Amino acid sequence: MSGDGQALRQALYRLAAGQAGFFTAAQALDVGYSYQAQKYHVDHGNWVRVDRGIFRIPEWPSSVNDSLVRWVLWSKHRAVVSHDSAAAAYGLGVLNPPKVHLTVPPGFRMDDPAVVLHRRELPETDVTLLEGAVITTLVRTVLDVIASQFDEELIGSVVDDAVATGAVSVRQLERRLDELDDDARARAERVLA
């Protein structure tokens, strides 16, 4: 029986390793932990309950972007970290959002006071992984910041930092400006000039 327990624990740790130590009750169930076993592990300190149906391995090392993974799991993998939160995760500009910004599909029904939801479909080419969190790419993040912020100095700091990484060029941004509304496009053109 201890061999079975060890195999379950290893399977759960492998799963959690790709999610900054987090996992959901449904994922634990898929691995082989019954709801009764899940309660046991929480009650005995083997797992930390982060939210309803979301757990974390207590000895997992912390990182700056841990909470982003938690919110992606909260959304049942339907949300993508975006806008100000993605910019902060990438270290772009001076953004320090008080709430987590997530892009979700238009029909998404969940809500929480700790998040700001942006509803739209994102193509796979605008999504990547960062430290276990599903997040918008650098280019999409910059476009989202341009679309949602009005402070051109702040936008400029995000653009400058993104271009400085070498992963984004001004030309790439200019090619995608038609995705923005007229006001945002005008802001972008002023910042990029």
N, C-alpha and C positions, 0 to 999 in steps of 0.2 A: 504493500500500500504506500510506503514512503517513497518508493520509486515513482509511483503515479503522481504523488504530490509534487515531487521534484520536477517531473516532466511538465506538469501544469504550470508550476512557478516559472520554469524556463520559457515556456511558450508565452506566458503573460509578460515576462520581462522583455522578450524579443519584440513583442507588439508595442509595449510601452517605450522601448528604446527609440522608436521612430516618432514618438509623440511626446518628447520631453518628460517621460515618466508618467504621463497621464494615460488613462483608459476609461472606457465607459462600462456600465453594467452590462450592456448588450455584448460588448466585446469580450468581457470576462465570461459571460455565459457561453459565447461561441467557443472560447478556449476550453471550457469544461467546468467552470465554477458555478454551482447552483446559486440561487439567490440566498439560500440559507448559508452557504459557504462564504458568500460575499459579506453578509452581515457578520459572520464570525471573524473574518479578517479585519473588518473595520473595528469591531469591538475589542479585538486584541492588539490593535495598533500596527498590524501588518500593512494596512492600507490607510490612506487618509481620504476621508470624504471631502471633496472640494465643492461639490454642488450635488443636487439631486441626480443620481445616476452617473456621476463623474468622480473618479478616484485618482489618486496618485501614489506611487511608491514612495514612502517617507524618506528613504535615504538617497533619493535621486538628487543629483547636484542641481542647484538652481541656476537659472540664466535670466538675463534681462527680458527676454521675449517669452517666458513661460506662459504668461497669462493669455497670450495669443492662441496657443494650442488649445488651452482650456475652452476658449470661446468658439473655436472651430468645432470642437467636440460637442459643446452645448448645442450647436446648430444641427447636430447630426450630420456633419460633414457637408452641409449645404452652403455654408458661409465661407467667404474668402476675406482675409484681413486686407483692408484697403485704405485709401485716402490718407488722413493724417497719421493713423496708426501704422500703416505700411511705411510711410516716410520716416517716422520715428524709429521703426525697427531697422530700416536700412541706414539710419544715422544721417538722414538728409535734412538740412536746414535746422531750424531751432524749434521744431514742433514738439510739444509735450502734451498730447491730448488727454483731457481728464476722463474721457470715455473711449472705449474701443470701437473703432469704425470697421464695419463689416459690409461687404457687398453680398446681397442675397438675391435669389430668384424672385421675380415679381409676386408670385403666389405665397411666399414665405409668411407664416403666421405667428411665429414665436416673437417674443419681445422681452426686454429686460431693461431696467433703468440704467444699467452700466454700459449699454451699447448704443451706438448710432447706426441705424440700418440704412443702407443705400440699395435701392431695388433696381436691378438690371441683370441681364444675362451677360456673362463674360465668356469670350472665346477662350479655348484652352491655351492659345498663344499668349494670353495676357495673365496667365496664372503660373506660379512656380511654388517651390517649397523653400522655407527658411527656418532652420532649426526645428523642423517638425510641424511648422504651421503652414497651411495653404495661404499664400499671399499673392497680391498682384505683383507683376513684374515691375522693374524700375521704370520703364517707359509708361506703363499704365498708371503707376503710382503718381508720376509727375503730372500726367494729364488729369488725373482725378483731383490732385491738389490745385491745379490751375482752375479747374471747373468749380471747385467748392470754396476756395479762398478768395478774398478780395484785396488783401494786403499784398501789393506787388513786390514790396521788399522781401516779405516772407516767401513769396513764390520764387523770387529771384534766388534766394538762398538755397531753396530746394533744387532748382534747376542747376545752379552752379555746382552744388555738391554731387548731383547725379552725373553731370558731365565730367566732373573731376574723377569719378570712379573709372571712367573709360568704358563703362558698359552701356552708356547712352551718349548719343551725339546730338548736337543741335539739329542736324539734318534729319535724324530719325523723328525727333519731336515735330519738326516743321511738316514732315510728311503726314502726320496724324492729326494736325490741327483741325481738319475738317470734321473730326468727331465731336468737336466742342460747339456749344452754342455761340452766337455772335459776340456776346459780352465776354465770354471766357476766351474766345479766339483773339479778340482785341487785346485782352490782358496779356495773353501769351505772346502775341506779336510785339508788344511793347517791351516785355521782359527779355525776349530773345534778341531784340534789336541791339 
